[in-house]
Amino acid sequence: QVQLVESGGGLVQAGGSLRLSCAASGRTLSNYCMGWFRQAPGKEREFVATISRSGRNTYYADSVKGRFTISRDNAKNTVYLQMSSLKPEDTAVYSCAASNCLVWGDGYSNAARYTYWGQGTQVTVSS
């Protein structure tokens, strides 16, 4: 069992930056592929970014590519999402997720691949 807790959300102006953190407990995070997803009011959950167990491989949604960076520190059992050049359309609840994967790939953009989810953190970008 893995418990995930997100932090770092808040209110920011368009063009600003935020760094989200996802702290894991219960199991060693290095055994898990990780992902970030978001859900805006009235919309379905959408994929944001995923990272392999080692952190060497990443994959992003086209909507955030070049603006967001996913990273991880397995020694700290934490995954990060650095968000820059934020836009009002980035406003959503952001959640991290963990999958006990053996081989990572861009298929981990699919939320169904993930077993464990955090409660989410709100990001609001004002125009």
N, C-alpha and C positions, 0 to 999 in steps of 0.2 A: 504494500500500500504506500502510495506517495501522496503527501499533502503539499499543495502548491498555494502560495500566497503572493499576490501581485501588489505592488506599490509604485508610487511615482506619478500617478495620474494627477490631473488638475486642470485649471483654466489657463489658457495661453492665447496670445494674440496670433493671428495669421502671420506666418513667416518665422515664428519662434520655434523653440526646441523643448523637448522633454525626454527624459530617460526613464523607461519603465524597468522595474526589476521583478523577477519571479523567483522567490526563495522556496526551495524544496526541503522537505523533511521526511523522515521515515525510511528512505532508501537513498543509496548513492546515485546522484543525478547522472553520472557518467554512463550509466547503463541505459539511458533513455534518449531517444530522439525527442526534440522539443519543437514546439510551434507556438506562434502567436496568432490569434484570431480576434476579430472585432465584430461588434453588432451595434448598428445604429438603430434608433427608434423606428419601428415600423418596417425594418428591413431584416433580411435573413443574415445569419452569421456568415462572415466571409474570411477567407484565409488572408493572412498578412505576410508571414515569414516562417521558415523552418530552418533548423540547424541540425547537423549530424551529431553523433555522440561525441566525437573528438572536437568538433567545432571547426573542422577544416572545410566543410561543405555547407553552403547556404543556398536558399532559394527564396525568391520574393514574388509577391503579386506585382503585376505590371503597374498598378496604381501607386505603389510605394517605392518601386525600384529607383535607386539613386538618391532617395531621401531618407529611408530607414535602414538601420543596420542591426542585425541580430548577432548576438555574441553570447558566450558562456564562460563561466569560470567554474570548472568542475570542483576545484579545491574549496570553493565557497558554496558549492551546491546552488548556484544562482545563474539564471539566464537573464539577459538584458535585451531591451529593444530601444535603441537610440533613434529618436524621431526628430528630423530637422525639416525646415521649410514647410512647416505644418500648414494645412489648408482647412477651411471650415468643413469640408467634406470628410476630413479625418475624424471628426467628432463621433465618438462611439464608446461603448464599454469594451475594453481590451482584456482578453483572457489568455493565459498561457496554458499549454497542455503538454502532457508527457505520454510517450509511447515506448513500450519496452521493445524496441526494434533491434533487429540483427543487421540488416542492411538498409541504409538510408537511401532515399531517392526523392525525386520531385513528387512522387505519389503521396508524400507526407504533407502535401497541400490539402489533402482530403481529411476533414475533421473526423471522419469515421475511423481513421487509423489510430486515434488517440484514446487512451483509457482514462487518464486522470486529468482533471480540469481544476483551475483555480476559480475563485468567485468573481474575479474581474475588477478592474479599476477604471473609473470614468475619466475620459479625456475629452475636454471641450475646447474647441478652437474658435475664437471669436473673429469676426471679420472687421 
